[in-house]
Amino acid sequence: MATAELINQSNSTMFNTDEFLIDTRLQVVFDMETSDPDDFITLLFLLGHPMVNLKAITIVPGTPDQISFLRYVLDRFGRSDLPLGIFNINAKPGLSKFHLKLYPNVSIKESREALDGSDVLLKYCDEKTILICGGPLKNVAKAIQTGQFKLGRLVAQGGFAGD
């Protein structure tokens, strides 16, 4: 087989998303952090894209300021129904100045309204789900350690150039 044919065959397999479509929408769970803007921008894309069914969000570490901020944003998108999972509610505050500047006139009160991140991943991920990760994979690692974790595809992004 020629090299071009191999690459073409590999790309068609690697980027085929049909297996993750339910009612013409990709089934997605998003694992994120909020120490810089990139994950937040990804979240906005996922919330607004008509071909994405965002099933759940997990946050690392998952501090009360992060939970509150995400609850506020989800409410603005009419998605307050989305489950939020966290890794460590007692970590130091994890919301960057970038996020606070986005909504300067909004008072975001701290919230503890979240579930265990690994439990959320175990419940909402399956063989038809794409898990997109933008932060440290702590929720994912904890879910894998249970021996019960199932997933269709993992897409991970790392690194950031700055605010």
HELIX and SHEET records of a PDB file:
HELIX    1   1 THR A    3  MET A   14  1                                  12    
HELIX    2   2 ASP A   18  PHE A   20  5                                   3    
HELIX    3   3 PRO A   37  GLY A   48  1                                  12    
HELIX    4   4 PRO A   64  ARG A   76  1                                  13    
HELIX    5   5 LYS A   97  LEU A  102  1                                   6    
HELIX    6   6 GLY A  117  TYR A  124  1                                   8    
HELIX    7   7 LYS A  138  ILE A  144  1                                   7    
SHEET    1   A 5 LEU A  21  ILE A  22  0                                        
SHEET    2   A 5 ARG A  25  MET A  32 -1                                        
SHEET    3   A 5 VAL A  52  ILE A  59  1                                        
SHEET    4   A 5 LEU A  84  ILE A  86  1                                        
SHEET    5   A 5 LEU A 115  ASP A 116  1                                        
SHEET    1   B 4 LEU A  21  ILE A  22  0                                        
SHEET    2   B 4 ARG A  25  MET A  32 -1                                        
SHEET    3   B 4 ILE A 130  CYS A 133  1                                        
SHEET    4   B 4 ARG A 153  ALA A 156  1                                        
END                                                                             
